[in-house]
Amino acid sequence: MLIPQNNLSIIHDAIKDELYEKFKVILAENEFILGKELAQFESTFAAFCNTKYALGVSSGYDALFIALKVLGIKAGDEVIVPAHTFIATWMAVSACGATPIPVEIHPQNWTIDPSLIEEKITSKTKAIIPVQLFGSMCAMSEIEAVANKHKLFIVEDFSQAQGATYENIMAGSFGNINAASLYPGKNIGALGDAGVITTNDKTLYNLALQFRNYGSIQKNMHSSFGVNARLDNLQAAFLNVKMQYLSDWNKQRMTIANVYREKLKPISQLQMQEVEDNIQSVFHQFVILVNNRDQFLEYLNGKGIQTNIHYPIPIYKQPMYRHLYESSNDFMKTNEICEKGVSLPIFPGLKEEEVHYICEVITQYFEAN
Ligand SMILES: *Cc1c(COP(=O)(O)O)cnc(C)c1O
């Protein structure tokens, strides 16, 4: 038995005829930039997130960068970010010339801890980026309360949580403007780099629409500075195929996660991400924390179970950022996840008997160790 941590070929095999068909149509029509498929994707994705607008862009990083830009984030500003996330969340802040201010994650749900945000707010703070980590959701009510009190913008990074809900409200619909990656390995991904912005704010939408395309909405008219961060029509076409399956794929992830949660719960030596009753996670990753990770990974590997680590090095210790943040006492949980975190196999198409096998192997390991 060999079980990969992620396997895109199962979902892609199942829909390959539809994908080939889209490629044929786009090639026949030669409509590559800002075409009908992109417009369709944007309206489908906005409806999915229950927002007024969605805007396809070239990556998750660009989605975050543009969202911050149109809010006016600039040099000298500070933006609150979770200590534990993918580094793109922080770098998008740096790309605006602003400073990412890390806040430690909650010891149980592993998303930004709202009770620690206020002490990091200064006169320079302009926005908070809650990251919906591993498919779960941040405590959005508490974050909204802090943001309202201090008049800060919220930019959700829901790259890992397309379809998740908090109190039955969709991920990607909470912030003033929100950003997600559609990288191939996310819950919904293109066949290459892609990203999306969502918002209910018409002004922000129009600014983002311009910024994505050289500051231009009308051909040959450039009203403001911009970049080229458009989502390819071809990638949008592939995403239109995949959007039909996203809810089913998310349900499969939930089923797998429920088996893991039930079977691994009795093992006192490991920790799992707590998901409160008002949250529906879409389980982008299923991460457990274990002591002596190297030994554990070697054991799993020997049993044909492949794993991954999200992420092995705290961002504040990365060469790019370590000069800014010295005190590691603030980030004990972040340190712990980087040191002990193991992402188990989870993907649509992973068979229930494979999940049971993985749980048995893990149970046996902890009986012996
Ligand atoms: C994947 C990811 C990104 C970056 O997305 P790209 O499309 O690779 O630029 C940003 N934030 C989070 C939380 C992610 O998981």
The ligand as a Gaussian input file, in Angstrom:
#p B3LYP/6-31G(d) Opt

LIG

0 1
 C       -1.668000      28.937000      -0.866000
 C       -1.807000      30.106000       0.042000
 C       -1.501000      31.421000      -0.357000
 C       -0.776000      31.750000      -1.632000
 O       -1.372000      31.415000      -2.790000
 P       -0.600000      31.374000      -4.193000
 O       -1.722000      31.119000      -5.142000
 O        0.391000      30.277000      -4.149000
 O        0.030000      32.701000      -4.415000
 C       -1.757000      32.452000       0.521000
 N       -2.259000      32.230000       1.738000
 C       -2.532000      30.985000       2.182000
 C       -3.090000      30.803000       3.559000
 C       -2.297000      29.876000       1.355000
 O       -2.546000      28.652000       1.818000

